[in-house]
Amino acid sequence: MPITVLIVDDHPVVRDGLRGILTGGDRFEVIGEAADGAEAVTLAEAHRPDVVLMDLRMPRMDGVAAIAELARRGVPSRVLVLTTYDTDSDVLPAIEAGATGYLLKDAPREELFRAVEAAARGQAVLSPAVATRLMGQMRAPASDALSQRELEVLGLIARGSTNREAAAALFISEATVKTHLLHVYAKLGVNDRAAAVAVAFERGLLSRRR
């Protein structure tokens, strides 16, 4: 019997492409498509596919919320995240919500096929880039904790301050602020200010009252 798949992505072109790839043989059967998380929950609950291919950033209900809702409703479908994002602020919440696997959209066709088959068997699936990121985080030494100054800089950035405004508030140069931010990015495993703030809140490094 082919593995039944529900495709969830807010871009029609991506859904069409995935359907074309998955219906080219007898290994998979696409039983539906959804453009957002809410629609995905409804269809998955109705059709109980073996695997839900879930995008993360979508309107109305994002992928993480949809994964959590599927788990709450007891839908037995395995969820394989298929996205372009591999930052901690995307990967960790998805896995914590109950995703069986996490694959990037640039994965080769056969890697996608193997991932869907593994997910259908209940096996954990991680793209090499995501696995490397998670292993690096697990092995990170305690010295990678943010310093007090880095937390102060990040706290100001979280409140909307520019680098110049943060520098003025802390009586340091703008170049020093940039250096602190680069260190923050490296320690948190992110690439930009927004992701750094999101991960810091998620890990409890920043208080919402800051």
Secondary structure, 3 states (H helix, E strand, C coil): CCEEEEEECCCHHHHHHHHHHHCCCCCEEEEEEECCHHHHHHHHHHHCCCEEEECCCCCCCCHHHHHHHHHHCCCCCEEEEEECCCCHHHHHHHHHHCCCEEEECCCCHHHHHHHHHHHHCCCCEECHHHHHHHHHHHHCCHHHCCCHHHHHHHHHHHCCCCHHHHHHHHCCCHHHHHHHHHHHHHHHCCCCHHHHHHHHHHCCCCCCCC
